[in-house]
Amino acid sequence: MSVLDNFDTWKGFLANRIQQAQQQGMDQQTMSAVAAEVGDYLAQSVDAKNSEEAVLKELWNAATEQEQQAIANIMIKLVQKQQ
């Protein structure tokens, strides 16, 4: 099963990556920039595997760059709250 097949699996994967970044001393702004880059890649290169990802992809593609940064920040907050 791919990380993208299940939204909870995807959130767990993202949470692990954020935790690793924090342990390596990466600040919130850098993590946000990386999350935005990942969002760009996923929106352009990966087909949504479930309804949650489809919604995120549509929101991402409709958003301005500033709004995409906000979406990335929200995803980081979402997974950090679940840790």
N, C-alpha and C positions, 0 to 999 in steps of 0.2 A: 504494500500500500504506500502510495506517495504521501508526503507531508501535506500536499494540497488537496488530497481526497476528502479530508475531514476537517472542518473549521476548528474544532477543539484541538486536533493534532497540530494544525498550523499555528494556533495561539501558543501552544506549548513549545513548539519549535522557536517561535519568536521570543518567548519569555526566556528560554535557555540562552539564546544569542545575546539578548540584552543583559542578562546576568553575567555572561562571559565578558562582555564589553565593559561593564561596570567594574569587574574584578581586575581588568587590565588598565583601569584608570581613565576610560573614555568618559568625557563629560556629556551632559544631556544634549547640548547643541550638536555635538558630533554624532551621537546616536540618532538624533532626529534627521540629520543630513543623510546618514546611511539608510535609515528607514525610508526616506523619500526616494533614494536611488533604487531600493528594492521595490518600492511601489511602482516606480516608472517601469522597471524591468518586467514585473508581473503583469502590469496593465498592457504592455506592448507585446510580450512574448509568450505568455502562458494563458491557455484557455481556462476559464473558471470551472472548477470541478464540483461546485455546489452553489446553492442559492446565495449564501452569505458572500462568497467570493465574487459572484456575479454582480451583486449590489455594490460591493466595494470597487470593483472594476469600473462600473458605470459612473459611480461618484467620482472616482479618480480621473477618469477621462473627461468628465464635465467640468472639473475644477480648474481654477487658475493655479499657477505655481505656488502662490501663497496659501491657497486653500488646500493644496496637496500636502504642504508642510504641516498644516493643522491636522489633516487626516492622519499623517504619520505620527504626530505627537499624541493624538488620541489613541491610536493603536498601541503605542508604547505604554501609555497610562493604563489602558485596558488590561494588558498582560501583566504589568507590574502589580496591579491591585489583586491579581489572582495568585501571586506568588506567596 
